[in-house]
Amino acid sequence: MGYTDKGDHYEFFVKDNGIGIKSAYFERIFKIFTKLESTGSSSGIGLSIVKRIIKYYNGSIWLESEEGVGTTFYFTLLKTA
């Protein structure tokens, strides 16, 4: 986890060393009730809620991932005056 000061906004990141995500799923994972794995403990709404919150505050969210290496999620939030 960390962030970078980009002038008028902050760019945050959260990184893991998990199994990674195929690029074909990059946009799909932000849709409500979408799960890449069938686990009973996941509802598939977490990332869709995160995306809505980030968009509400005029930010953006995206990811970079490599299968077998891990995933980094990035998001931006504007600085407040």
ZIQUIQUI-V535904 format. One line per field, one symbol per residue. phi: phi as a letter, one per 20 degrees, with the letter a starting at -180 (. if undefined). psi: psi as a letter, one per 40 degrees, with the letter a starting at -180 (. if undefined). A space follows every 50 residues. Layout:
phi = ???
psi = ???
//
This chain:
phi = .rbcednebddebcccdffncfgfdgeffeefmecececfedendgfffg fffffgeldccbbcbcgndqccecbdcffdf
psi = iaihhfceiihiihiifaeihiddedddeeiifhhdigieehefeddddd ddddddffaiiiihihhedaihhiiihiii.
//
